[in-house]
Amino acid sequence: NRNTLARTFSHIMESVQDLIEKPPSMEELEGAKAAYKAAQMLVLDSTTNSAEDLGRQMVHFGRRVPLQEHFEHVDAVTPNKFSDTLAKYFDQRRPTLSAAGPPDALP
């Protein structure tokens, strides 16, 4: 439904704008980092996922990035870095929406 999609997209963009204007607390960010790192470790538990991750890293970085190095980058994120990055990509820009399905359902 076109209205549902428009409301959902609007809500997402309002949430992003809120995070730009008011960064998450350090406690919220640390919880998100821990959840992300746990999910990454679970995903890499299968050989298929590990192979996909290796391929992605080779394409993006030209090398295998050790999990510890990846987590160091995650740990380096601060609330202000988080908000600054969101602002860089979303603030004062027209978002682009990509979708699969009938285009007449888009807002």
Phi and psi restraints in degrees (value plus and minus 20) as a CYANA .aco file:
   2 ARG   PHI     -80.1   -40.1
   2 ARG   PSI     -60.7   -20.7
   3 ASN   PHI     -87.7   -47.7
   3 ASN   PSI     -59.8   -19.8
   4 THR   PHI     -84.0   -44.0
   4 THR   PSI     -64.1   -24.1
   5 LEU   PHI     -83.6   -43.6
   5 LEU   PSI     -63.5   -23.5
   6 ALA   PHI     -82.5   -42.5
   6 ALA   PSI     -63.4   -23.4
   7 ARG   PHI     -85.7   -45.7
   7 ARG   PSI     -61.0   -21.0
   8 THR   PHI     -84.1   -44.1
   8 THR   PSI     -66.9   -26.9
   9 PHE   PHI     -82.2   -42.2
   9 PHE   PSI     -62.5   -22.5
  10 SER   PHI     -81.9   -41.9
  10 SER   PSI     -62.8   -22.8
  11 HIS   PHI     -83.0   -43.0
  11 HIS   PSI     -61.9   -21.9
  12 ILE   PHI     -81.2   -41.2
  12 ILE   PSI     -66.4   -26.4
  13 MET   PHI     -87.8   -47.8
  13 MET   PSI     -54.4   -14.4
  14 GLU   PHI     -86.2   -46.2
  14 GLU   PSI     -59.5   -19.5
  15 SER   PHI     -84.8   -44.8
  15 SER   PSI     -61.0   -21.0
  16 VAL   PHI     -82.9   -42.9
  16 VAL   PSI     -64.3   -24.3
  17 GLN   PHI     -82.2   -42.2
  17 GLN   PSI     -59.7   -19.7
  18 ASP   PHI     -80.9   -40.9
  18 ASP   PSI     -60.8   -20.8
  19 LEU   PHI     -90.4   -50.4
  19 LEU   PSI     -47.2    -7.2
  20 ILE   PHI     -90.2   -50.2
  20 ILE   PSI     -64.9   -24.9
  21 GLU   PHI     -96.0   -56.0
  21 GLU   PSI     -53.7   -13.7
  22 LYS   PHI    -153.7  -113.7
  22 LYS   PSI      77.9   117.9
  23 PRO   PHI     -78.4   -38.4
  23 PRO   PSI     135.9   175.9
  24 PRO   PHI     -85.3   -45.3
  24 PRO   PSI     135.9   175.9
  25 SER   PHI     -89.4   -49.4
  25 SER   PSI     141.2   181.2
  26 MET   PHI     -80.9   -40.9
  26 MET   PSI     -56.6   -16.6
  27 GLU   PHI     -83.5   -43.5
  27 GLU   PSI     -64.8   -24.8
  28 GLU   PHI     -82.7   -42.7
  28 GLU   PSI     -63.5   -23.5
  29 LEU   PHI     -86.2   -46.2
  29 LEU   PSI     -61.8   -21.8
  30 GLU   PHI     -83.2   -43.2
  30 GLU   PSI     -58.0   -18.0
  31 GLY   PHI     -84.2   -44.2
  31 GLY   PSI     -61.3   -21.3
  32 ALA   PHI     -86.7   -46.7
  32 ALA   PSI     -60.0   -20.0
  33 LYS   PHI     -82.0   -42.0
  33 LYS   PSI     -65.1   -25.1
  34 ALA   PHI     -82.6   -42.6
  34 ALA   PSI     -62.5   -22.5
  35 ALA   PHI     -84.6   -44.6
  35 ALA   PSI     -61.9   -21.9
  36 TYR   PHI     -82.9   -42.9
  36 TYR   PSI     -66.2   -26.2
  37 LYS   PHI     -85.1   -45.1
  37 LYS   PSI     -58.7   -18.7
  38 ALA   PHI     -83.9   -43.9
  38 ALA   PSI     -62.6   -22.6
  39 ALA   PHI     -83.8   -43.8
  39 ALA   PSI     -60.6   -20.6
  40 GLN   PHI     -81.1   -41.1
  40 GLN   PSI     -62.2   -22.2
  41 MET   PHI     -87.1   -47.1
  41 MET   PSI     -57.8   -17.8
  42 LEU   PHI     -87.5   -47.5
  42 LEU   PSI     -59.9   -19.9
  43 VAL   PHI     -83.0   -43.0
  43 VAL   PSI     -58.9   -18.9
  44 LEU   PHI     -99.2   -59.2
  44 LEU   PSI     -15.1    24.9
  45 ASP   PHI     -93.3   -53.3
  45 ASP   PSI     -40.3    -0.3
  46 SER   PHI    -123.2   -83.2
  46 SER   PSI     130.8   170.8
  47 THR   PHI     -87.4   -47.4
  47 THR   PSI     -54.9   -14.9
  48 THR   PHI     -83.7   -43.7
  48 THR   PSI     -68.2   -28.2
  49 ASN   PHI     -84.9   -44.9
  49 ASN   PSI     -57.4   -17.4
  50 SER   PHI     -83.3   -43.3
  50 SER   PSI     -61.0   -21.0
  51 ALA   PHI     -85.3   -45.3
  51 ALA   PSI     -61.5   -21.5
  52 GLU   PHI     -83.1   -43.1
  52 GLU   PSI     -61.6   -21.6
  53 ASP   PHI     -84.4   -44.4
  53 ASP   PSI     -62.7   -22.7
  54 LEU   PHI     -80.8   -40.8
  54 LEU   PSI     -65.5   -25.5
  55 GLY   PHI     -80.8   -40.8
  55 GLY   PSI     -64.0   -24.0
  56 ARG   PHI     -81.3   -41.3
  56 ARG   PSI     -64.0   -24.0
  57 GLN   PHI     -86.0   -46.0
  57 GLN   PSI     -58.8   -18.8
  58 MET   PHI     -84.6   -44.6
  58 MET   PSI     -59.6   -19.6
  59 VAL   PHI     -87.0   -47.0
  59 VAL   PSI     -66.1   -26.1
  60 HIS   PHI    -100.6   -60.6
  60 HIS   PSI     -58.8   -18.8
  61 PHE   PHI    -136.2   -96.2
  61 PHE   PSI     -33.2     6.8
  62 GLY   PHI      54.2    94.2
  62 GLY   PSI      -7.2    32.8
  63 ARG   PHI    -182.7  -142.7
  63 ARG   PSI     145.2   185.2
  64 ARG   PHI    -100.1   -60.1
  64 ARG   PSI     104.5   144.5
  65 VAL   PHI    -115.5   -75.5
  65 VAL   PSI      97.1   137.1
  66 PRO   PHI     -79.7   -39.7
  66 PRO   PSI     126.3   166.3
  67 LEU   PHI     -75.6   -35.6
  67 LEU   PSI     -59.8   -19.8
  68 GLN   PHI     -80.5   -40.5
  68 GLN   PSI     -62.2   -22.2
  69 GLU   PHI     -85.0   -45.0
  69 GLU   PSI     -62.4   -22.4
  70 HIS   PHI     -79.4   -39.4
  70 HIS   PSI     -65.5   -25.5
  71 PHE   PHI     -87.2   -47.2
  71 PHE   PSI     -51.1   -11.1
  72 GLU   PHI     -83.3   -43.3
  72 GLU   PSI     -59.0   -19.0
  73 HIS   PHI     -86.0   -46.0
  73 HIS   PSI     -60.8   -20.8
  74 VAL   PHI     -82.4   -42.4
  74 VAL   PSI     -65.0   -25.0
  75 ASP   PHI     -85.1   -45.1
  75 ASP   PSI     -43.6    -3.6
  76 ALA   PHI     -96.1   -56.1
  76 ALA   PSI     -31.4     8.6
  77 VAL   PHI     -91.9   -51.9
  77 VAL   PSI     109.1   149.1
  78 THR   PHI    -131.4   -91.4
  78 THR   PSI     145.1   185.1
  79 PRO   PHI     -75.0   -35.0
  79 PRO   PSI     -60.5   -20.5
  80 ASN   PHI     -90.2   -50.2
  80 ASN   PSI     -59.6   -19.6
  81 LYS   PHI     -81.7   -41.7
  81 LYS   PSI     -59.7   -19.7
  82 PHE   PHI     -79.5   -39.5
  82 PHE   PSI     -71.1   -31.1
  83 SER   PHI     -87.0   -47.0
  83 SER   PSI     -59.0   -19.0
  84 ASP   PHI     -82.6   -42.6
  84 ASP   PSI     -58.9   -18.9
  85 THR   PHI     -87.3   -47.3
  85 THR   PSI     -62.9   -22.9
  86 LEU   PHI     -79.1   -39.1
  86 LEU   PSI     -64.3   -24.3
  87 ALA   PHI     -81.7   -41.7
  87 ALA   PSI     -59.8   -19.8
  88 LYS   PHI     -79.7   -39.7
  88 LYS   PSI     -59.6   -19.6
  89 TYR   PHI    -119.0   -79.0
  89 TYR   PSI     -39.2     0.8
  90 PHE   PHI    -142.3  -102.3
  90 PHE   PSI     -47.4    -7.4
  91 ASP   PHI     -94.3   -54.3
  91 ASP   PSI     113.4   153.4
  92 GLN   PHI      40.0    80.0
  92 GLN   PSI      11.7    51.7
  93 ARG   PHI    -151.0  -111.0
  93 ARG   PSI     129.7   169.7
  94 ARG   PHI    -102.8   -62.8
  94 ARG   PSI     102.4   142.4
  95 PRO   PHI     -91.4   -51.4
  95 PRO   PSI     134.2   174.2
  96 THR   PHI    -128.9   -88.9
  96 THR   PSI     112.3   152.3
  97 LEU   PHI    -130.2   -90.2
  97 LEU   PSI     109.4   149.4
  98 SER   PHI    -135.2   -95.2
  98 SER   PSI     115.6   155.6
  99 ALA   PHI    -168.5  -128.5
  99 ALA   PSI     137.0   177.0
 100 ALA   PHI    -132.3   -92.3
 100 ALA   PSI     116.2   156.2
 101 GLY   PHI     105.1   145.1
 101 GLY   PSI    -191.0  -151.0
 102 PRO   PHI     -85.4   -45.4
 102 PRO   PSI     106.0   146.0
 103 PRO   PHI     -85.9   -45.9
 103 PRO   PSI     -40.1    -0.1
 104 ASP   PHI     -91.6   -51.6
 104 ASP   PSI     -28.7    11.3
 105 ALA   PHI    -105.8   -65.8
 105 ALA   PSI     -30.2     9.8
 106 LEU   PHI     -98.4   -58.4
 106 LEU   PSI     129.5   169.5
